[in-house]
Amino acid sequence: MTPLFSFDLDSIVTRALEEDISHGDITTQILIPSEINIRATILAKQALTVAGIPVIQKVFENIDPLVVMHVECEDGTHAQQGQVIATLQGQAQSILTGERVALNFLQHLSGIATLTKQFCEAIGEYPAKILDTRKTTPGLRALEKWAVTCGGGTNHRMSLNDGILIKDNHLALLSAQGIDITLACRMAKTNAPKGLRVCVEIESLDDIEQALAGHADVLLLDNMTPELVHQAVTQIKGRAVIEVSGGITLKNVREFAAAGAETISIGALTHSAPAVDISLDIQPGPTT
């Protein structure tokens, strides 16, 4: 999995806590005495792939460093319905105050990991890689893409500076200036920093030879059917990497992999993954 760096985590968790408790937790402060200690269980209410353990650790560390967390399911592992993901011990006020922020992170990130795992499993024996995209929640890209790796996916295009991606709108503007796909790719190859690959969006089989003539490294086959992807693979004959995107679902992803796609990029991994059901349940009474 991609490592989750602390400098990403600190700022994200700090902002999340400021949203929720910048003025304190008035209900808990009024009703729960500070001397009460509890044990709490973080429980999977459905089958899921875990992602977010370091994030919830950071949440409680920021609220109260004395809260002790014991992890039962590490990131990237499968949790059965009813399985304990982690336990917390410490001051009741601290655990109750951090509960919502911690669960928000854990449910969202585990939802992304779970959906990614489903896509990876759906392609079966085919060697295609499941990639994410830049369709992420503003400010949460690092976390969401990290959750993709927890589900077995591969990070792709962390930012606009990661590679040359010539999209349909670029091509439309260039076409108005008399610049076709071939020339656009050659311009990119000539001026790109060393080591950056040139990827160009392909909307029809007619575009393929133009892109290959421009020495594009990656052809992004956008919104094609599996049948058209198969035709494109046959036409390209290994002269460029083939990425497929657009309209990919759990029902059809295997067909695209079978058609010969080397990589399949799926925006839904991050922009449409449903949050999974996870609860935090407390056990009142003395802790050991």
N, C-alpha and C positions, 0 to 999 in steps of 0.2 A: 504494500500500500504506500501511497505517497505520504511522506512524513508531515505531520501537522505542527507547524512551527509556532512557538510560543508568542512571537511578536504579532502574528495574525490573531491569535486567540485573545490576548489581553485586551486589545482595543474593541473587538467584537463583543466580548462578554461585558466589558465596562459599559458600553453603550446600551446593551440589553438591560443591565441592572439599573442604569439611570432611568430608563423608561418606566420601570416597574416600582422601584423603591427609592427614588431620589428624595422623597419626603417621608420615607419610612413605611413600615407595615402597621398601620394604625389598629387594625382589628387584632392582630396577634399581640401587639404591645399592650392593649387594653385587657385582653382576656387571658393570656397565657403567662404565668409567672416565669421570670428569667431563670429560676433555679431548677425548672423541670427539664430532665433529660429524657430522650426517647430513642428507640430504634425504629428505623423506617425501611421498608422494602420497596425497591423499584421493580415492578412486575410486568412482564410481557403479557398483554391480554389477547394477543394473536401471534401466530407464527411470523417471525420477522428476522431480518439481518441487522445486527447491531451496528450503529455508528453514532459516535458522540460522547463516548466515555471521558476523554480528556476535557471536553467542553463542560460537562456537568461537574467534573472535579474542579475545574477552574471557577465555576459559579460559586460553589460552596467554599472554596479557598478564599475567594474575595469577600464573602459574607462573614465567614467565621473559620479561621484556620484550624480550630480545634475539632471541627466536625470530621469524623473518621469514615472513610468510604472503603468498603470491601467489594471488589469487582468479581462477579461470578461469570460474566460473559464479556469477553474482550471484543473490541471492534472487529468487524469482519466475520464474526461467528454467527451461527444460526441459533436463535432462541425459540423454543417451542412455546405454544400457548400455555400460560400458567407458570413459566419458568422465571426464576429470580435472576434479574440482570445485575443488580448490585444492592448492597445494604448500606445504610447510613446510621451512624450513632453520634449523638451529641445533643446540644441544647435545642429544645423543642422550638424556641423562637427562631433560631437560625435555619433549621430545616424547613419549617413552614414558610418562612420568608423567601427562601430560594426555590421552593417547589415549582412554581409556575414557570419561571425562566428556565430552570433545568429541564423540565419536561418539554417545553416548547422546542428547545434545541434537540433533545433526544428523539422526540417523535418525528420531527421534520427530517433530520439527518438519517435516521433509521428508515424512514419512508423512502428516501432517495436510494439508500443502499439496498433496500428490499426490492424495489422496482428494477434497479440495475441487475441484481442477481437473477430476477425472473427473465430478463432479456438475455442474459448470458446463458442461462440454462435452456432457453427456448431455441437457440441455434444448434443445440445438440453437438454433433461431432464435427461440424464445419469449423474451419480455422479463423473465420472472420472475427475481428476485434470490435467490441462495442465501445463507441466513443461518446463522450459528452460534447456539449457545445458551449457557446457564450450566453445562452439563454438562461441566465441565472438571476437570483434575487439581488438587486443592487446592494453592495456592501457585504454580501455573504458568499461571493464566488469561491473564495479559497475553501471555506467550509463545505459548500455543496459539492464542489469537485472532489474534495477529499472523501466525502461520503460515497461518491461514485466508485472510487477505488476500493472502498470497503466492500462494495457489492461485486467486485471483480471487473469493473469497467476500466477504461483507459482515459486519462485526462488528455484534452485536445484543445488547442487554441485558448490558452489562459488569458491572452490579451491580443489586441490588434497588432502588436509588435512581434508576435511569435512566428509569423510567416506571411507570405504574400497570398492573399485570398481574393481573387478577382471574381466578384459577384455580378449578378445580372444588372444591377444598377450601374456598376462601373462600366460594364460593356455597353449599356445603352448610351451613357454619356460619351464614351469613346467612339461609338459608332456614328454619333452625330458629327464627330470631327473627322470621319473617314478612316478610323482606326478599327481594323477587324480583330478577331480573337487571336490570330497568329501574331500580328504586330504587337498587340497588348501583352502577350506572353513574352515575346522577345524583349520588349521594353522592361518588363519586370525582371527577367533573367539578367539583363545587362546592368540594371541599377540596384538590384537587391543586395544587401550585405551578404558576405560569403557565408554559406551554410544554410541559408533560408530557402526552403522549398517554395516553388510557385504552384499554387493550386488554382484551378479555374473552374467555374461552374459551367456545366454542360446541360443544356435543356433538350437537345435533340441529337440523334445520331449524326446529323450533318455537321455538328460542331466539333466532332471528335478529331477529324483529320486536321482541321485548323489548329486545334490546341496542340496536337502532336507535332505539327510543323513548327510551332512556336516553342517546342521543347519544354512544355509544361511537365512538372514532376508528378502532379496529382490531378486527376480528373474527378470533379465532384458531380456525380450523376444525380440531378435534382428532380424529385417528384416523378421518377420513372416507374413503370410497372416492373415486376420481376422478369417478365418476358423481354422487355426492352433492355434491362440490365444485362441479361444473358447475351443478347445481340451485341451490346456494347463491349462486353468482355471478349467476345469472339473477334470483334473488330480491332480492339486495342492490342490484343496478343502480347500482353506483358510489357508494352512500351511505356507504361505509366502506372502508378498506383491508382487503384480504383476505390473511391469513397462514394458510398450511397447515402442519401439523406432525403428527408421529406416523405411524410405519409407512412412512417414505420410504426407498426404496432406489434403487440405481443402475438397477434394472430398471424401476421405475415412476415415477421423478421426472419424466420427460418427459410422462407422462400427466397428472400434476398440473399441470404448466406449461400443457399444452394445454387443461386444464379451466378455465383463467382465473386461477389463483393468481398474485397479484402478488409475493408473497414466500413462500419455502419454507424453514422453519427445520428444521435437521437436527442433532440431538444427536450422531449418530455421527461427525460431522466431527472432534470432539475426544475423545469418550469411547471410540471404537472403531476409530480409524484404525490400521492395522498399520504398524509401523516398517518403513522401507525398508532395503534392503541396501546399505550403504556400508562400505568398508574403508579402513584407513590402512596403506599399505605403505611400508617403508623401503628406501632404497638405501644400504648401507654404503659408506664410503669418503670421501675428502675432498670438501668442498663448495666451490663457487666463489662 
